[in-house]
Amino acid sequence: MKKIIVAAAAALLAVGAQAATYKDGSYTGEGKGRESVITVQVDVKGGKIADVKVVKHGETEMIIAAPIEQMIPEIVKKNGVEGVDSVGGATLSSEGIKAAVKDALSKAQ
């Protein structure tokens, strides 16, 4: 019985973490990519991520293009970086974007 209760509590916590709400506004954050610091702007509306833009970076354009195209829609959809996979061949740029988003969201809590 204890195991069932613990499992149910853990599931509720996981759902609560995904349903995080943030203060509305625009927030910037930074994360380390392969070649540079990546700066993003995260726009929050209605307590959820509405948009993410990479506003500054020194990464190779061909390399960072894939994470921008593939990851940003997932970050918006999932309302954060949890469960968003890095793009193969652009792992460090991907991780830099995710770190920058986390940094921005830390200011929106």
N, C-alpha and C positions, 0 to 999 in steps of 0.2 A: 504494500500500500504506500509506504514511504517513497519508493522508487517512482510510482505513478505521480504522486504529488510533486516530487522534485522535477520530474520530466515536464509536467504541465507548467510549473512555475518557470522553468528554463525556456519553454516555448513562448510563454507570454512575454518574458523579457526580450527575447529575440524579436518578436513582432513589435514590441514597443520601441526597440532601438531603430528598426527600419522606419517607423512612423514618426521619426524625430521632426519637430517643428522648429523653425528658426524665425528670428525677428526679420521682418521685411526690410529690404534695403539692398544696396550694392556693397559688396565686400571684396577686397583684394587679398591675395595670399601668394606666397612664394614657396617654391620647391626646387630642389637641385636636380637638374637633368644631367645628360652626359657632358655637354659642352658648356652649359651656362645655368644661371638661375632662371626658372620659368615663372612668370607672373601671370596670374589669372584674375579675372573678375567674375564673381558669382553673384547673380541677381536672384533675390528671394522675393517671392510674391505669395501671399496667402499662406505663409509659413513653410512653403516648399521651394525647392530650387526651380527657378523658371528658366535660367540660362547660365551657361558658362562660356566665357571667352578667354582665349589665350591672348593677352594684351602685349606681352613682351617676352622674347626669348632669343638666344643665340645658338639654337640648335640647327642642324642641317635641315633645310626645308623639306626635303624628300623624306627624311626620317620622322619628323614630328607631324607630318601631314596625316599619317595613318592613325596615330593616337587621337588627334583632334577629331578626325572624321568618325572614328569608331567608338571611342570611349565617351566623348562628351554627351551624345544622346543617351547612353547608358547611365551616366552619372545623373542626368536630369531625371530619367525614368525611375531610377532606384533611390532618388533623393539623397545621394551621397556616394561614396566610393566603395562601400562594402559590397562585395560580390562582383565588382567590375574587374574584369581580367585585363592585364597589361597586353599590349600588342607585341607579338613576336617580332624580333628584329629591331624593335624600338623600345626595349624594356626600360632603359634608363630614362628616356623621355617620358614614357608612360608613367613611371613611378614619380617623376618630377611633377607631372600634371596632377596626379592623385595627391601628392604631398601639398601642393599649392592649394588645391580645393579644400583639403582638410584644414589648412592654415586659415583660409578665408572663412570657412564654416565655424571655426572656433571663435571667431569674432561675432558671429550671428546668433550665438546661444544666449 
